[in-house]
Amino acid sequence: MLRLLILLECDECRETWTAVPAADRAHAHAWDEEIQNLEYEAEQTGWSIYRSDHICNVCVMEGKAEQEGA
């Protein structure tokens, strides 16, 4: 069996979201699906993901606070 450590890193503060999917999958498309699932899970906890930009929930909240205060 193959295990792959996938880290999703915030572009602002370098915070990481980690997943270690069980890898009985042999096709590259299956790994793409795992990455999409990881991004979806991160979005559900408040991460902002747009194209290749990944911003953690803490940075998202700080950005919102700055906008409201400005």
N, C-alpha and C positions, 0 to 999 in steps of 0.2 A: 504494500500500500504506500502511496505517496501522500505526504502532508505538505501543504503550502501555507506559509504564514503570510497573510495579507494585511498590510498596514495602510490605513487611510489617514493621511496627514493634513492637518490644518495649514493652509497657505499663510496664515497670519502668525500664529503662535507656535506652530509645530506640534501641537497636541495630536495624539494618535488615537485612532479607533482600530481595534485589532480583531481579527477573526482567524481561526484556524479550521478551515473546512475539511471535513473528512473527504479524502480524495481517492475514491475508487473510480474516478472519472478519467477517461483516457483522451477525450476530445477537448481541443482548445475552446470550443463553443461552450462546453460545460463550465470551464473556468471563467469565461466572460459572464455567464449567468451567475456564478458565485459572487463575482465582483459587483454586479448590478444588485444582487440581494444585499450585500454589505452596504452599498451606498443607500439603498432604500431604508435599511435598519438605522443607519446613521441619521438620515433625514427625519425619521420618526422620533428621534431624541432631540431634534432641534438643529442639527447640522444643516447648512445651506450648501447644496451641491448644484452647480450650474456648469455644464460642459466640463472643462477640466479644472474648474475652481472648486475647492473644498474648504469651507469655513466652519469651524467647530461651533457648538451651541453657545459657549461662553463668549466668543468673539462676535457672534451674531447679536447676542443680548447687549454687549458693550456698544456695538455699532448703533443699535436701535436707541440706546440711552443717549448717545452722543447726538443723534439726529433730533431727538425730542428736546434736548437741552440747548440746541443751537438756535 
